[in-house]
């Protein structure tokens, strides 16, 4: 799931396709993409959406306490750089290429 592709620009402002259920408005967080790996697709999709709404800090904290979930989260860092978080369970299986 990602906000890097599914968005709309209205009056120069970028709006995500992910809706925050607490506000009813598009999320305005720094997550660009979330991939979740679980035993079934519906659970992975649900967690990916939840993490997009939570934001990277809350999602990472949650994932660190739930080793049954694996995920890759791509987000904008403090210096507006693209940053990655990869859970320990899949870290050895992910190849990250830099420019």
Secondary structure, DSSP 8 states (H G I E B T S, - for coil): -BTTTSEEEETTEEEES-B-TTTSSB---SEEEEEEE-SSHHHHHHHHHHHHHH-HHHHHHHHHT-TT-EEEEEEE-TTS-EEEEE-HHHHTT------
